[in-house]
Amino acid sequence: MRKYALISIIMVAMLLNACLAPYAGAAVYYSVRPGDTLYGIGKKFGLGYPTIMKDNRLSSALIVPGLKLRIPAGEAKVHTVRQAETLFGISRNYGVRITDIKAANGLNTALIRPGMRLVIPVSSRQAAGQIKPVFGGKFSVTKEDINHLARLIYAEARGESLEGQIAVGAVIMNRLYSESFPGTIRDIIYQRTNGVYQFTPVQDGQIRLRPNSTAYYAAERAIKGDDPTGNALFFYNPETSSDEWIRTLPVTKVIGNHVFAK
């Protein structure tokens, strides 16, 4: 009898494991953080908070940090991780920052594995109705974002080829999806470290120059996802740059007068 009981237990465990495997990594659950509200969580996932309440059988909208809420998979976007995919690539594909995906799925690292199901949240700016999709791309920006990007491209690379100008825009877009930089195009361009702007044209005022049509086109291409740099996060001109640190970074591409690195 003990032998049959043991076999039954093993079979049940295998069945449960098979059912739970697609949800590895708590991919369809959200851990409540301090300051969260059901209304805010609902906006993050593009859901009405009553839907979350109903799905979790909550009798009130009061929630506490640490509570795990199930996000209805039929309502939210759920991505099943494929072989060789990275969190960075997935964030680019859906136009959502890595930090937002990690927070939505309770991930402490960017490590993912095939078969995991990741809930793809709506970005906070999309949820607030501040941005709308443009150019048919998956990332959403404002006209102001496009203008800021075109200004930086023109100021930094107006003497470069179209590829070189797109590459400068791609660095900004790559930073947008990285955890190490601010969460908007404007904030990335105007970011300061120890009182010094990240980009020389912002420091010396060239950012105020009016961009031409090529710079705007390059900005559009970068926003759509064109990236000739190989996911670079930095670029510099070796003839004019005095920054020794940036020269220690792994080079991904050289285009015209600019070296791209990450």
DRENMI-812288 format. One record per residue (C-alpha): residue number from 1; residue in one letter; x, y negated, z. Coordinates in nm, 4 decimals, decimal comma. Layout:
N
atom resi = NUM; resn = a; east = X; north = Y; up = Z
...
This chain:
262
atom resi = 1; resn = m; east = 0,0000; north = 0,0000; up = 0,0000
atom resi = 2; resn = r; east = 0,2836; north = -0,2381; up = 0,0898
atom resi = 3; resn = k; east = 0,4388; north = -0,1771; up = -0,2536
atom resi = 4; resn = y; east = 0,1162; north = -0,2710; up = -0,4354
atom resi = 5; resn = a; east = 0,0654; north = -0,5728; up = -0,2108
atom resi = 6; resn = l; east = 0,4166; north = -0,6931; up = -0,2882
atom resi = 7; resn = i; east = 0,3592; north = -0,6501; up = -0,6616
atom resi = 8; resn = s; east = 0,0341; north = -0,8464; up = -0,6353
atom resi = 9; resn = i; east = 0,2079; north = -1,1298; up = -0,4514
atom resi = 10; resn = i; east = 0,4827; north = -1,1437; up = -0,7156
atom resi = 11; resn = m; east = 0,2261; north = -1,1495; up = -0,9979
atom resi = 12; resn = v; east = 0,0333; north = -1,4331; up = -0,8312
atom resi = 13; resn = a; east = 0,3553; north = -1,6299; up = -0,7793
atom resi = 14; resn = m; east = 0,4519; north = -1,5819; up = -1,1449
atom resi = 15; resn = l; east = 0,1077; north = -1,6970; up = -1,2558
atom resi = 16; resn = l; east = 0,1242; north = -2,0065; up = -1,0351
atom resi = 17; resn = n; east = 0,4713; north = -2,0866; up = -1,1607
atom resi = 18; resn = a; east = 0,3552; north = -2,0604; up = -1,5211
atom resi = 19; resn = c; east = 0,0647; north = -2,2938; up = -1,4509
atom resi = 20; resn = l; east = 0,2779; north = -2,5490; up = -1,2705
atom resi = 21; resn = a; east = 0,5808; north = -2,5415; up = -1,5013
atom resi = 22; resn = p; east = 0,4482; north = -2,8038; up = -1,7462
atom resi = 23; resn = y; east = 0,4121; north = -3,0412; up = -1,4533
atom resi = 24; resn = a; east = 0,7736; north = -3,0086; up = -1,3386
atom resi = 25; resn = g; east = 0,9120; north = -3,3236; up = -1,1876
atom resi = 26; resn = a; east = 0,5702; north = -3,4350; up = -1,0500
atom resi = 27; resn = a; east = 0,5036; north = -3,5766; up = -1,3941
atom resi = 28; resn = v; east = 0,1325; north = -3,6437; up = -1,3466
atom resi = 29; resn = y; east = 0,1480; north = -3,7818; up = -0,9943
atom resi = 30; resn = y; east = 0,2318; north = -4,1266; up = -0,8615
atom resi = 31; resn = s; east = 0,3800; north = -4,1862; up = -0,5155
atom resi = 32; resn = v; east = 0,2314; north = -4,4963; up = -0,3558
atom resi = 33; resn = r; east = 0,4913; north = -4,7583; up = -0,2645
atom resi = 34; resn = p; east = 0,4688; north = -5,0450; up = -0,0119
atom resi = 35; resn = g; east = 0,2544; north = -5,3243; up = -0,1541
atom resi = 36; resn = d; east = 0,0743; north = -5,1008; up = -0,4041
atom resi = 37; resn = t; east = -0,3004; north = -5,1287; up = -0,4518
atom resi = 38; resn = l; east = -0,5317; north = -4,8989; up = -0,6437
atom resi = 39; resn = y; east = -0,6156; north = -5,1895; up = -0,8718
atom resi = 40; resn = g; east = -0,2478; north = -5,2493; up = -0,9485
atom resi = 41; resn = i; east = -0,1741; north = -4,8802; up = -1,0009
atom resi = 42; resn = g; east = -0,4712; north = -4,8582; up = -1,2349
atom resi = 43; resn = k; east = -0,3398; north = -5,1487; up = -1,4422
atom resi = 44; resn = k; east = 0,0033; north = -4,9855; up = -1,4577
atom resi = 45; resn = f; east = -0,1456; north = -4,6786; up = -1,6229
atom resi = 46; resn = g; east = -0,4151; north = -4,8526; up = -1,8240
atom resi = 47; resn = l; east = -0,6895; north = -4,7087; up = -1,6040
atom resi = 48; resn = g; east = -0,9732; north = -4,8501; up = -1,3983
atom resi = 49; resn = y; east = -0,9129; north = -4,7930; up = -1,0289
atom resi = 50; resn = p; east = -1,2523; north = -4,6138; up = -0,9872
atom resi = 51; resn = t; east = -1,1195; north = -4,3437; up = -1,2234
atom resi = 52; resn = i; east = -0,8210; north = -4,2830; up = -0,9943
atom resi = 53; resn = m; east = -1,0455; north = -4,2858; up = -0,6871
atom resi = 54; resn = k; east = -1,2793; north = -4,0308; up = -0,8414
atom resi = 55; resn = d; east = -0,9997; north = -3,8032; up = -0,9611
atom resi = 56; resn = n; east = -0,8379; north = -3,8061; up = -0,6154
atom resi = 57; resn = r; east = -1,1684; north = -3,7859; up = -0,4260
atom resi = 58; resn = l; east = -1,0974; north = -4,1041; up = -0,2354
atom resi = 59; resn = s; east = -1,3840; north = -4,2499; up = -0,0344
atom resi = 60; resn = s; east = -1,2196; north = -4,5940; up = -0,0113
atom resi = 61; resn = a; east = -0,9625; north = -4,8013; up = -0,1950
atom resi = 62; resn = l; east = -0,7286; north = -4,8040; up = 0,1058
atom resi = 63; resn = i; east = -0,3993; north = -4,6268; up = 0,0315
atom resi = 64; resn = v; east = -0,0753; north = -4,5893; up = 0,2266
atom resi = 65; resn = p; east = 0,2878; north = -4,5627; up = 0,1120
atom resi = 66; resn = g; east = 0,3899; north = -4,2062; up = 0,0395
atom resi = 67; resn = l; east = 0,0446; north = -4,0937; up = -0,0710
atom resi = 68; resn = k; east = 0,0596; north = -3,8996; up = -0,3985
atom resi = 69; resn = l; east = -0,2114; north = -3,9886; up = -0,6457
atom resi = 70; resn = r; east = -0,2969; north = -3,7732; up = -0,9421
atom resi = 71; resn = i; east = -0,3103; north = -3,9681; up = -1,2688
atom resi = 72; resn = p; east = -0,5717; north = -3,8167; up = -1,5013
atom resi = 73; resn = a; east = -0,3706; north = -3,6760; up = -1,7919
atom resi = 74; resn = g; east = -0,6658; north = -3,7191; up = -2,0222
atom resi = 75; resn = e; east = -0,6572; north = -4,0948; up = -1,9588
atom resi = 76; resn = a; east = -0,2876; north = -4,1769; up = -1,9267
atom resi = 77; resn = k; east = -0,0193; north = -4,1152; up = -2,1864
atom resi = 78; resn = v; east = 0,1758; north = -3,8013; up = -2,1029
atom resi = 79; resn = h; east = 0,4992; north = -3,7117; up = -2,2804
atom resi = 80; resn = t; east = 0,6430; north = -3,3607; up = -2,2746
atom resi = 81; resn = v; east = 1,0221; north = -3,3801; up = -2,2764
atom resi = 82; resn = r; east = 1,1817; north = -3,2083; up = -2,5745
atom resi = 83; resn = q; east = 1,5283; north = -3,0601; up = -2,6129
atom resi = 84; resn = a; east = 1,8099; north = -3,3196; up = -2,6113
atom resi = 85; resn = e; east = 1,5749; north = -3,6097; up = -2,5252
atom resi = 86; resn = t; east = 1,6916; north = -3,8764; up = -2,2815
atom resi = 87; resn = l; east = 1,4964; north = -4,1113; up = -2,0602
atom resi = 88; resn = f; east = 1,6532; north = -4,4012; up = -2,2489
atom resi = 89; resn = g; east = 1,5263; north = -4,2676; up = -2,5834
atom resi = 90; resn = i; east = 1,1789; north = -4,2024; up = -2,4457
atom resi = 91; resn = s; east = 1,1617; north = -4,5545; up = -2,3020
atom resi = 92; resn = r; east = 1,2583; north = -4,6974; up = -2,6415
atom resi = 93; resn = n; east = 0,9980; north = -4,4844; up = -2,8159
atom resi = 94; resn = y; east = 0,7114; north = -4,6021; up = -2,5951
atom resi = 95; resn = g; east = 0,8325; north = -4,9569; up = -2,5319
atom resi = 96; resn = v; east = 0,8429; north = -4,9095; up = -2,1543
atom resi = 97; resn = r; east = 1,1420; north = -4,9739; up = -1,9284
atom resi = 98; resn = i; east = 1,3280; north = -4,6801; up = -1,7748
atom resi = 99; resn = t; east = 1,2616; north = -4,8144; up = -1,4248
atom resi = 100; resn = d; east = 0,8841; north = -4,8146; up = -1,4903
atom resi = 101; resn = i; east = 0,8899; north = -4,4536; up = -1,6129
atom resi = 102; resn = k; east = 1,1000; north = -4,3444; up = -1,3148
atom resi = 103; resn = a; east = 0,8691; north = -4,5203; up = -1,0692
atom resi = 104; resn = a; east = 0,5587; north = -4,3752; up = -1,2311
atom resi = 105; resn = n; east = 0,6965; north = -4,0216; up = -1,2085
atom resi = 106; resn = g; east = 0,8731; north = -4,0358; up = -0,8724
atom resi = 107; resn = l; east = 1,2162; north = -3,9845; up = -1,0287
atom resi = 108; resn = n; east = 1,5270; north = -4,0902; up = -0,8392
atom resi = 109; resn = t; east = 1,7623; north = -4,0354; up = -1,1331
atom resi = 110; resn = a; east = 1,7469; north = -4,0561; up = -1,5122
atom resi = 111; resn = l; east = 1,8046; north = -3,6810; up = -1,5407
atom resi = 112; resn = i; east = 1,5220; north = -3,4997; up = -1,7183
atom resi = 113; resn = r; east = 1,4863; north = -3,1542; up = -1,8666
atom resi = 114; resn = p; east = 1,2864; north = -2,9968; up = -2,1508
atom resi = 115; resn = g; east = 0,9318; north = -2,9094; up = -2,0514
atom resi = 116; resn = m; east = 0,8893; north = -3,1886; up = -1,7961
atom resi = 117; resn = r; east = 0,5742; north = -3,3946; up = -1,8415
atom resi = 118; resn = l; east = 0,6252; north = -3,7653; up = -1,7922
atom resi = 119; resn = v; east = 0,3417; north = -4,0089; up = -1,7401
atom resi = 120; resn = i; east = 0,4089; north = -4,3141; up = -1,9573
atom resi = 121; resn = p; east = 0,2830; north = -4,6242; up = -1,7758
atom resi = 122; resn = v; east = 0,1631; north = -4,9446; up = -1,9355
atom resi = 123; resn = s; east = 0,4273; north = -5,2127; up = -1,8820
atom resi = 124; resn = s; east = 0,3326; north = -5,4799; up = -1,6286
atom resi = 125; resn = r; east = 0,3302; north = -5,7474; up = -1,8983
atom resi = 126; resn = q; east = 0,1067; north = -5,5411; up = -2,1260
atom resi = 127; resn = a; east = -0,1287; north = -5,4725; up = -1,8358
atom resi = 128; resn = a; east = -0,1499; north = -5,8423; up = -1,7611
atom resi = 129; resn = g; east = -0,2430; north = -5,9135; up = -2,1225
atom resi = 130; resn = q; east = 0,0640; north = -6,1328; up = -2,1684
atom resi = 131; resn = i; east = 0,1971; north = -5,9537; up = -2,4755
atom resi = 132; resn = k; east = 0,0560; north = -5,7952; up = -2,7866
atom resi = 133; resn = p; east = 0,2075; north = -5,5512; up = -3,0381
atom resi = 134; resn = v; east = 0,3752; north = -5,7159; up = -3,3363
atom resi = 135; resn = f; east = 0,5275; north = -5,5996; up = -3,6644
atom resi = 136; resn = g; east = 0,3542; north = -5,2642; up = -3,6271
atom resi = 137; resn = g; east = 0,6243; north = -5,1543; up = -3,3822
atom resi = 138; resn = k; east = 0,5838; north = -4,9703; up = -3,0562
atom resi = 139; resn = f; east = 0,7348; north = -5,2478; up = -2,8510
atom resi = 140; resn = s; east = 0,5249; north = -5,5516; up = -2,7690
atom resi = 141; resn = v; east = 0,6601; north = -5,9047; up = -2,7552
atom resi = 142; resn = t; east = 0,5406; north = -6,2631; up = -2,7595
atom resi = 143; resn = k; east = 0,6212; north = -6,5250; up = -3,0219
atom resi = 144; resn = e; east = 0,8375; north = -6,6867; up = -2,7566
atom resi = 145; resn = d; east = 1,0386; north = -6,3635; up = -2,7260
atom resi = 146; resn = i; east = 1,0977; north = -6,3596; up = -3,1015
atom resi = 147; resn = n; east = 1,2058; north = -6,7224; up = -3,0993
atom resi = 148; resn = h; east = 1,4511; north = -6,6695; up = -2,8124
atom resi = 149; resn = l; east = 1,6017; north = -6,3650; up = -2,9833
atom resi = 150; resn = a; east = 1,6336; north = -6,5427; up = -3,3185
atom resi = 151; resn = r; east = 1,8042; north = -6,8387; up = -3,1474
atom resi = 152; resn = l; east = 2,0619; north = -6,6144; up = -2,9833
atom resi = 153; resn = i; east = 2,1255; north = -6,4251; up = -3,3068
atom resi = 154; resn = y; east = 2,1747; north = -6,7494; up = -3,4979
atom resi = 155; resn = a; east = 2,3996; north = -6,8989; up = -3,2325
atom resi = 156; resn = e; east = 2,6132; north = -6,5868; up = -3,1925
atom resi = 157; resn = a; east = 2,6217; north = -6,4412; up = -3,5437
atom resi = 158; resn = r; east = 2,5086; north = -6,6877; up = -3,8106
atom resi = 159; resn = g; east = 2,8335; north = -6,6257; up = -4,0010
atom resi = 160; resn = e; east = 2,7919; north = -6,2471; up = -3,9903
atom resi = 161; resn = s; east = 2,6240; north = -6,0102; up = -4,2352
atom resi = 162; resn = l; east = 2,2593; north = -5,9142; up = -4,1904
atom resi = 163; resn = e; east = 2,3758; north = -5,5914; up = -4,0258
atom resi = 164; resn = g; east = 2,5911; north = -5,7914; up = -3,7874
atom resi = 165; resn = q; east = 2,3000; north = -6,0163; up = -3,6961
atom resi = 166; resn = i; east = 2,0657; north = -5,7222; up = -3,6406
atom resi = 167; resn = a; east = 2,3362; north = -5,5664; up = -3,4229
atom resi = 168; resn = v; east = 2,3433; north = -5,8688; up = -3,1908
atom resi = 169; resn = g; east = 1,9641; north = -5,8479; up = -3,1566
atom resi = 170; resn = a; east = 1,9886; north = -5,4745; up = -3,0910
atom resi = 171; resn = v; east = 2,2178; north = -5,5355; up = -2,7929
atom resi = 172; resn = i; east = 1,9467; north = -5,7510; up = -2,6342
atom resi = 173; resn = m; east = 1,6833; north = -5,4849; up = -2,7008
atom resi = 174; resn = n; east = 1,9092; north = -5,2135; up = -2,5573
atom resi = 175; resn = r; east = 1,9527; north = -5,4229; up = -2,2435
atom resi = 176; resn = l; east = 1,5754; north = -5,4599; up = -2,2220
atom resi = 177; resn = y; east = 1,5393; north = -5,0842; up = -2,1826
atom resi = 178; resn = s; east = 1,8321; north = -5,0531; up = -1,9424
atom resi = 179; resn = e; east = 1,7941; north = -5,0596; up = -1,5659
atom resi = 180; resn = s; east = 2,0975; north = -5,2844; up = -1,5284
atom resi = 181; resn = f; east = 1,9492; north = -5,5966; up = -1,6868
atom resi = 182; resn = p; east = 1,6426; north = -5,8218; up = -1,6449
atom resi = 183; resn = g; east = 1,3040; north = -5,7107; up = -1,7733
atom resi = 184; resn = t; east = 1,2315; north = -5,9711; up = -2,0428
atom resi = 185; resn = i; east = 1,4118; north = -6,0860; up = -2,3562
atom resi = 186; resn = r; east = 1,4308; north = -6,4424; up = -2,2276
atom resi = 187; resn = d; east = 1,5681; north = -6,3423; up = -1,8881
atom resi = 188; resn = i; east = 1,8333; north = -6,1240; up = -2,0511
atom resi = 189; resn = i; east = 1,9485; north = -6,4057; up = -2,2791
atom resi = 190; resn = y; east = 1,9622; north = -6,6593; up = -1,9953
atom resi = 191; resn = q; east = 2,1017; north = -6,4231; up = -1,7317
atom resi = 192; resn = r; east = 2,3827; north = -6,5653; up = -1,5176
atom resi = 193; resn = t; east = 2,6446; north = -6,3751; up = -1,3204
atom resi = 194; resn = n; east = 2,8306; north = -6,5693; up = -1,0535
atom resi = 195; resn = g; east = 2,7017; north = -6,8896; up = -1,2091
atom resi = 196; resn = v; east = 2,8249; north = -6,8020; up = -1,5591
atom resi = 197; resn = y; east = 2,5845; north = -6,7259; up = -1,8449
atom resi = 198; resn = q; east = 2,6204; north = -6,3894; up = -2,0151
atom resi = 199; resn = f; east = 2,6271; north = -6,5444; up = -2,3617
atom resi = 200; resn = t; east = 2,8548; north = -6,8315; up = -2,4647
atom resi = 201; resn = p; east = 2,5926; north = -7,0154; up = -2,6773
atom resi = 202; resn = v; east = 2,3729; north = -7,0504; up = -2,3686
atom resi = 203; resn = q; east = 2,6687; north = -7,1905; up = -2,1760
atom resi = 204; resn = d; east = 2,7733; north = -7,4408; up = -2,4451
atom resi = 205; resn = g; east = 2,4260; north = -7,5350; up = -2,5695
atom resi = 206; resn = q; east = 2,4363; north = -7,3739; up = -2,9161
atom resi = 207; resn = i; east = 2,1310; north = -7,1712; up = -2,8146
atom resi = 208; resn = r; east = 1,9304; north = -7,4862; up = -2,8905
atom resi = 209; resn = l; east = 2,0197; north = -7,4738; up = -3,2617
atom resi = 210; resn = r; east = 1,7252; north = -7,4033; up = -3,4897
atom resi = 211; resn = p; east = 1,7536; north = -7,0489; up = -3,6322
atom resi = 212; resn = n; east = 1,7145; north = -6,9815; up = -4,0040
atom resi = 213; resn = s; east = 1,4936; north = -6,7238; up = -4,1742
atom resi = 214; resn = t; east = 1,7699; north = -6,4601; up = -4,1714
atom resi = 215; resn = a; east = 1,8001; north = -6,4832; up = -3,7933
atom resi = 216; resn = y; east = 1,4245; north = -6,4392; up = -3,7560
atom resi = 217; resn = y; east = 1,4299; north = -6,1403; up = -3,9906
atom resi = 218; resn = a; east = 1,7179; north = -5,9872; up = -3,7943
atom resi = 219; resn = a; east = 1,5192; north = -6,0410; up = -3,4734
atom resi = 220; resn = e; east = 1,2195; north = -5,8610; up = -3,6243
atom resi = 221; resn = r; east = 1,4373; north = -5,5694; up = -3,7327
atom resi = 222; resn = a; east = 1,5936; north = -5,5397; up = -3,3870
atom resi = 223; resn = i; east = 1,2529; north = -5,5506; up = -3,2177
atom resi = 224; resn = k; east = 1,1304; north = -5,2742; up = -3,4483
atom resi = 225; resn = g; east = 1,4149; north = -5,0569; up = -3,3245
atom resi = 226; resn = d; east = 1,6888; north = -5,0973; up = -3,5851
atom resi = 227; resn = d; east = 2,0194; north = -5,0486; up = -3,4067
atom resi = 228; resn = p; east = 2,3444; north = -5,0240; up = -3,6041
atom resi = 229; resn = t; east = 2,5493; north = -5,0450; up = -3,2820
atom resi = 230; resn = g; east = 2,5001; north = -4,6968; up = -3,1384
atom resi = 231; resn = n; east = 2,3093; north = -4,8123; up = -2,8279
atom resi = 232; resn = a; east = 2,5629; north = -5,0807; up = -2,7347
atom resi = 233; resn = l; east = 2,4973; north = -5,3045; up = -2,4343
atom resi = 234; resn = f; east = 2,7813; north = -5,5509; up = -2,4964
atom resi = 235; resn = f; east = 2,9556; north = -5,7231; up = -2,7853
atom resi = 236; resn = y; east = 3,2506; north = -5,9583; up = -2,8188
atom resi = 237; resn = n; east = 3,4822; north = -6,1200; up = -3,0696
atom resi = 238; resn = p; east = 3,8349; north = -5,9891; up = -2,9967
atom resi = 239; resn = e; east = 3,9850; north = -6,3023; up = -3,1523
atom resi = 240; resn = t; east = 3,8146; north = -6,5426; up = -2,9142
atom resi = 241; resn = s; east = 3,7171; north = -6,3434; up = -2,6041
atom resi = 242; resn = s; east = 3,9390; north = -6,3838; up = -2,2972
atom resi = 243; resn = d; east = 3,7418; north = -6,1301; up = -2,0922
atom resi = 244; resn = e; east = 3,9764; north = -5,8419; up = -2,0124
atom resi = 245; resn = w; east = 3,7054; north = -5,6322; up = -1,8470
atom resi = 246; resn = i; east = 3,4887; north = -5,6089; up = -2,1561
atom resi = 247; resn = r; east = 3,7826; north = -5,4707; up = -2,3530
atom resi = 248; resn = t; east = 3,7929; north = -5,1686; up = -2,1227
atom resi = 249; resn = l; east = 3,4434; north = -5,0551; up = -2,2265
atom resi = 250; resn = p; east = 3,3963; north = -4,7659; up = -2,4733
atom resi = 251; resn = v; east = 3,3598; north = -4,9070; up = -2,8254
atom resi = 252; resn = t; east = 3,0578; north = -4,7838; up = -3,0224
atom resi = 253; resn = k; east = 3,0973; north = -4,9839; up = -3,3451
atom resi = 254; resn = v; east = 3,2848; north = -5,2692; up = -3,5081
atom resi = 255; resn = i; east = 3,0719; north = -5,4849; up = -3,7385
atom resi = 256; resn = g; east = 3,2270; north = -5,7910; up = -3,8948
atom resi = 257; resn = n; east = 3,3953; north = -6,0005; up = -3,6264
atom resi = 258; resn = h; east = 3,2185; north = -5,8317; up = -3,3371
atom resi = 259; resn = v; east = 3,3132; north = -5,5265; up = -3,1341
atom resi = 260; resn = f; east = 3,0153; north = -5,3433; up = -2,9801
atom resi = 261; resn = a; east = 3,0522; north = -5,1420; up = -2,6614
atom resi = 262; resn = k; east = 2,8616; north = -4,9821; up = -2,3744
